[in-house]
């Protein structure tokens, strides 16, 4: 079989596939050592079916140690990439934000902890809330390799109660709303906003259903007086109409075990995601946000843009636009224009 890497040449205009931080990658490798590939693959297949179907049958997706390990092998790299990319976009427009404390709700194996500590070196301590004993144990073990001095893990069913009265500089909710009913999701959003002293970051799968959930969160946060930092360039009603929807993509590096467990051959995958970053403080206003992959042809670049006036429009740049054209050539899906 031909090596898939032999056909792949990096494009200097496209970011390289994102990888896990070195300390996390090594800790994950150690956590997966000795698990038979067949068992890992079966658990990964079941997990994938549950996530794709957005199964809500009262059982936790990560209900066993094997399911938790399968998540590390097949989902952690992609969710890390989505969360890290979301935080990068928020940090770009809030350059003075330097959080010291983190509250992560539905923490899983600590994905947001690793992403936040990589994005914001100022981070010092974190509280991690997770309902599943299996993934919580895995996450707690992984977090011993983190640079943070204080990390507290707690059991918490966020759909039923969130008994947290303190405020945190940064609050995160990643890949959780798809496991809750719409009513539970909005109640949780309100509680998390109350716990937010600086910035709230919410990340969901980049599906039409994920976008609809995010639009409900967006509407509620605007009602609460939040400042929208990213990705929105405005606080007006989202102008996109189904079947169109807002989402983004990040290319993720696959390890050999990742490829074997998922039955894939290429050394990467593309994770589609939708996110929202809201703050208690005004941030830099985005001139526009690129909402789709640029369409390029000879001497022409077309960008689909979310604009500050509350509309979506396509802007065409040609070589006659000079610097504007050269800048458009450097733009990618999700960039601020």
PAVEXNU-951787 format. One line per 8 residues: their letters; for each residue z, y, x of C-alpha. Coordinates in nm, 4 decimals. Layout:
! PAVEXNU-951787
a) Z,Y,X  ...
END
This chain:
! PAVEXNU-951787
xxxxxxxx) 0.0000,0.0000,0.0000  -0.0919,0.3429,0.1340  0.1978,0.5660,0.2313  0.2109,0.8456,-0.0328  0.3192,1.0891,0.2370  -0.0124,1.0398,0.4151  -0.1947,1.2180,0.1332  0.0466,1.5062,0.1023
xxxxxxxx) 0.0095,1.8257,0.3028  0.2561,2.1121,0.2438  0.1080,2.4293,0.0934  0.2597,2.7322,0.2721  0.2513,2.9270,-0.0570  0.4624,2.6650,-0.2421  0.8340,2.6092,-0.1649  0.9123,2.2771,0.0000
xxxxxxxx) 1.0816,2.0155,-0.2205  1.4519,2.0945,-0.2523  1.6972,1.8505,-0.0945  2.0685,1.7947,-0.1402  2.2953,1.9680,0.1144  2.3450,1.7437,0.4159  2.7157,1.6711,0.3559  2.6481,1.5814,-0.0076
xxxxxxxx) 2.3457,1.3648,0.0752  2.5427,1.1651,0.3311  2.8338,1.1224,0.0883  2.5959,1.0030,-0.1841  2.4343,0.7540,0.0545  2.7792,0.6134,0.1337  2.8698,0.5918,-0.2362  2.5538,0.3890,-0.3096
xxxxxxxx) 2.5824,0.1533,-0.0161  2.6016,-0.2142,-0.1100  2.4964,-0.1799,-0.4748  2.2173,-0.4316,-0.5563  1.8932,-0.2494,-0.6263  1.8244,-0.4500,-0.9417  2.1558,-0.3522,-1.1005  2.1082,0.0097,-0.9984
xxxxxxxx) 1.7572,0.0171,-1.1446  1.8688,-0.1373,-1.4764  2.1505,0.1163,-1.5070  1.9130,0.4001,-1.4198  1.6625,0.2856,-1.6844  1.9330,0.2774,-1.9537  2.0608,0.6178,-1.8479  1.7107,0.7646,-1.8582
xxxxxxxx) 1.6500,0.6319,-2.2097  1.9751,0.7809,-2.3347  1.9016,1.1201,-2.1830  1.5414,1.1308,-2.3054  1.6436,1.0353,-2.6578  1.9400,1.2788,-2.6473  2.1506,0.9922,-2.7817  2.4711,1.0990,-2.9549
xxxxxxxx) 2.6448,0.7778,-3.0601  2.9996,0.8666,-2.9619  2.9712,0.6906,-2.6240  2.9622,0.8730,-2.2934  2.6317,0.8489,-2.1074  2.8273,0.7901,-1.7857  3.0695,0.5366,-1.9276  3.0903,0.3010,-1.6291
xxxxxxxx) 3.1091,0.3151,-1.2527  2.7616,0.1641,-1.2268  2.6163,0.4284,-1.4598  2.7832,0.6974,-1.2480  2.6297,0.5539,-0.9291  2.2894,0.5305,-1.0968  2.3202,0.8991,-1.1855  2.3808,0.9818,-0.8181
xxxxxxxx) 2.0679,0.7933,-0.7166  1.8275,0.9184,-0.9822  1.9510,1.2356,-1.1533  2.1776,1.4256,-0.9137  1.8949,1.5510,-0.6858  1.7017,1.6921,-0.9827  1.9976,1.8500,-1.1612  2.1176,1.9986,-0.8325
xxxxxxxx) 1.7745,2.1529,-0.7755  1.7650,2.3030,-1.1260  2.1168,2.4458,-1.1045  2.0658,2.5776,-0.7516  1.7344,2.7415,-0.8460  1.8968,2.9005,-1.1526  2.1753,3.0439,-0.9389  1.9246,3.1756,-0.6847
xxxxxxxx) 1.7426,3.3637,-0.9614  2.0690,3.5122,-1.0875  2.1902,3.6070,-0.7395  1.8604,3.7849,-0.6688  1.9332,4.0346,-0.9470  2.3100,4.0530,-0.8877  2.3239,4.0905,-0.5074  2.6773,4.2346,-0.5061
xxxxxxxx) 2.8257,3.9464,-0.7066  3.0544,3.7471,-0.4739  3.2580,3.4991,-0.6800  3.5775,3.3509,-0.5401  3.6600,3.1184,-0.8323  3.4539,2.8690,-1.0330  3.5103,2.6916,-1.3647  3.2583,2.4111,-1.4175
xxxxxxxx) 3.2570,2.2486,-1.7610  3.1071,1.9038,-1.7991  3.1153,1.8808,-1.4216  2.9619,1.5353,-1.3777  2.9671,1.4500,-1.0062  3.0231,1.8151,-0.9111  2.6614,1.9324,-0.9141  2.7393,2.2972,-0.9915
xxxxxxxx) 3.0207,2.3010,-0.7347  2.7797,2.2120,-0.4545  2.5098,2.4467,-0.5829  2.7486,2.7410,-0.6238  2.9146,2.6958,-0.2862  2.5691,2.6881,-0.1263  2.4510,2.9970,-0.3170  2.7692,3.2042,-0.2799
xxxxxxxx) 2.9593,3.1634,0.0513  3.2403,3.3745,-0.1019  3.3458,3.0845,-0.3270  3.6963,2.9606,-0.2425  3.8323,2.7499,-0.5299  3.7118,2.5580,-0.8322  3.8367,2.3890,-1.1481  3.6177,2.0978,-1.2612
xxxxxxxx) 3.6370,1.9676,-1.6198  3.4817,1.6284,-1.7021  3.5403,1.3774,-1.9827  3.4024,1.0623,-1.8162  3.6599,0.8910,-1.5918  3.3805,0.7124,-1.4029  3.1769,1.0155,-1.3001  3.4915,1.2237,-1.2541
xxxxxxxx) 3.6199,0.9741,-0.9966  3.2857,0.9804,-0.8159  3.2725,1.3598,-0.8249  3.6253,1.3937,-0.6956  3.5448,1.1642,-0.4030  3.2271,1.3579,-0.3211  3.4048,1.6928,-0.3386  3.6352,1.5950,-0.0528
xxxxxxxx) 3.3328,1.6712,0.1671  3.2987,2.0241,0.0255  3.3947,2.3286,0.2308  3.6142,2.4685,-0.0507  3.9855,2.4633,0.0133  4.0997,2.4194,-0.3478  3.9220,2.1915,-0.5983  4.1049,2.0726,-0.9085
xxxxxxxx) 3.9560,1.7971,-1.1265  4.0731,1.7555,-1.4860  3.9945,1.5252,-1.7776  3.8603,1.7317,-2.0676  3.6534,1.6625,-2.3783  3.4853,2.0006,-2.4058  3.3505,1.9261,-2.7537  3.7028,1.9028,-2.8927
xxxxxxxx) 3.9102,2.1428,-2.6886  3.8924,2.3766,-2.3934  4.2491,2.4753,-2.3198  4.1760,2.7215,-2.0401  4.3343,3.0636,-2.0698  4.2510,3.1950,-1.7232  3.9336,3.3798,-1.6341  3.7048,3.2789,-1.3498
xxxxxxxx) 3.4529,3.4821,-1.1547  3.1833,3.2215,-1.2167  3.1627,2.9787,-1.5115  2.8960,2.7082,-1.5299  2.7720,2.4705,-1.7999  2.4892,2.2464,-1.6790  2.3158,1.9725,-1.8766  2.5937,1.9535,-2.1362
xxxxxxxx) 2.4658,2.1184,-2.4544  2.2201,1.8339,-2.5177  2.5217,1.6059,-2.5708  2.6804,1.8368,-2.8317  2.5961,1.9332,-3.1866  2.4622,2.2890,-3.2350  2.7952,2.3981,-3.3835  2.9930,2.2483,-3.0953
xxxxxxxx) 2.7589,2.4117,-2.8457  2.8058,2.7609,-2.9872  3.1836,2.7231,-3.0107  3.1900,2.6117,-2.6494  2.9693,2.9062,-2.5486  3.2166,3.1488,-2.7041  3.5096,2.9861,-2.5226  3.3269,2.9910,-2.1909
xxxxxxxx) 3.2366,3.3556,-2.2309  3.6056,3.4331,-2.2892  3.6817,3.2479,-1.9642  3.4164,3.4445,-1.7727  3.5282,3.7394,-1.5608  3.1925,3.7826,-1.3852  2.8978,3.5527,-1.4555  2.8230,3.2619,-1.6901
xxxxxxxx) 2.5353,3.0296,-1.5948  2.4030,2.7756,-1.8483  2.1343,2.5199,-1.7565  1.9548,2.2736,-1.9844  1.6556,2.0371,-1.9632  1.3281,2.2288,-1.9855  1.2195,2.0721,-2.3136  1.1408,2.2471,-2.6436
xxxxxxxx) 1.4782,2.1234,-2.7730  1.6537,2.2571,-2.4615  1.4844,2.5943,-2.5107  1.5957,2.6105,-2.8746  1.9552,2.5392,-2.7712  1.9331,2.8093,-2.5053  1.7962,3.0594,-2.7543  2.1030,3.0007,-2.9747
xxxxxxxx) 2.3294,3.0545,-2.6717  2.1333,3.3673,-2.5777  2.1695,3.5140,-2.9261  2.5439,3.4491,-2.9322  2.6017,3.6008,-2.5865  2.4064,3.9144,-2.6810  2.6293,3.9434,-2.9896  2.9301,3.9198,-2.7556
xxxxxxxx) 2.7993,4.2121,-2.5485  2.6859,4.0141,-2.2442  2.4345,4.1510,-1.9962  2.1417,3.9102,-1.9496  2.0584,3.8805,-1.5810  1.8024,3.5992,-1.5688  1.5526,3.4775,-1.6613  1.5065,3.7271,-1.9459
xxxxxxxx) 1.3633,4.0704,-1.8654  1.5031,4.2111,-2.1942  1.7595,4.1507,-2.4716  1.5090,4.1682,-2.7584  1.4273,3.8623,-2.9654  1.2375,3.6123,-2.7508  0.8665,3.6674,-2.8254  0.7634,3.3075,-2.7541
xxxxxxxx) 0.6650,3.1046,-3.0588  0.6534,2.7249,-3.0787  0.4785,2.5195,-2.9574  0.5165,2.7541,-2.6582  0.8604,2.7653,-2.4956  1.0288,2.9153,-2.1917  1.1061,2.6790,-1.9050  1.0703,2.6512,-1.5290
xxxxxxxx) 1.0131,2.3824,-1.2676  1.1549,2.2914,-0.9277  1.0125,2.0290,-0.6961  1.2772,1.7808,-0.5773  1.2671,1.5570,-0.2696  1.3124,1.1866,-0.3445  1.4921,0.9564,-0.1042  1.3652,0.6011,-0.0537
xxxxxxxx) 1.6427,0.4647,-0.2783  1.5619,0.7300,-0.5389  1.1992,0.6136,-0.5487  1.2933,0.2461,-0.5656  1.5488,0.2980,-0.8433  1.3000,0.4967,-1.0535  0.9945,0.2891,-0.9669  0.8144,0.5908,-0.8215
xxxxxxxx) 0.5866,0.6179,-0.5195  0.5471,0.9886,-0.4393  0.8258,1.1464,-0.2301  0.9047,1.4142,-0.4859  0.9421,1.4831,-0.8572  0.9278,1.8030,-1.0618  1.2375,1.8878,-1.2642  1.1708,2.1052,-1.5694
xxxxxxxx) 1.4662,2.3195,-1.6744  1.5715,2.6246,-1.8744  1.8648,2.8475,-1.7814  2.0479,3.1640,-1.8723  2.2700,3.3827,-1.6536  2.4881,3.6406,-1.8311  2.7346,3.8845,-1.6776  3.0188,4.1188,-1.7688
xxxxxxxx) 2.8564,4.3843,-1.5495  2.5099,4.5439,-1.5473  2.2729,4.3840,-1.2980  1.9405,4.4887,-1.1501  1.6772,4.4970,-1.4231  1.3833,4.2630,-1.3726  1.0431,4.4328,-1.3940  0.8955,4.1066,-1.5230
xxxxxxxx) 0.9394,3.7293,-1.4938  0.6543,3.4850,-1.4290  0.6664,3.2344,-1.7162  0.4032,2.9811,-1.6103  0.2180,2.8575,-1.3024  -0.0219,3.1310,-1.1849  -0.3890,3.0749,-1.2700  -0.5959,3.1352,-0.9595
xxxxxxxx) -0.9717,3.1459,-0.9120  -1.1970,3.3111,-0.6579  -1.0607,3.6616,-0.6062  -0.8546,3.6541,-0.9280  -0.4900,3.5764,-1.0183  -0.3621,3.5674,-1.3783  0.0148,3.5805,-1.4382  0.1941,3.5129,-1.7664
xxxxxxxx) 0.4839,3.7593,-1.7695  0.8014,3.8221,-1.9688  0.8094,4.2033,-1.9844  1.0969,4.4543,-2.0199  0.9579,4.5862,-2.3480  1.0354,4.2520,-2.5169  0.6826,4.1131,-2.5089  0.4964,3.8415,-2.3237
xxxxxxxx) 0.1620,3.9281,-2.1706  -0.0929,3.8042,-1.9216  -0.1787,4.0345,-1.6304  -0.4961,3.9847,-1.4304  -0.5068,4.0862,-1.0645  -0.8285,4.1017,-0.8616  -0.9037,4.1880,-0.5022  -0.9751,4.5428,-0.6149
xxxxxxxx) -0.6025,4.5768,-0.6917  -0.5286,4.5623,-0.3200  -0.1570,4.5186,-0.2533  -0.0980,4.4221,-0.6168  -0.3380,4.1307,-0.5766  -0.1821,4.0245,-0.2468  0.1628,4.0329,-0.4041  0.0420,3.8352,-0.7077
xxxxxxxx) -0.0917,3.5659,-0.4728  0.2609,3.5183,-0.3400  0.4146,3.4869,-0.6870  0.5231,3.1524,-0.8275  0.6444,3.0217,-1.1601  0.9874,3.1747,-1.2288  0.9617,3.4620,-0.9802  1.0522,3.8208,-1.0612
x) 0.7352,4.0291,-1.0718
END
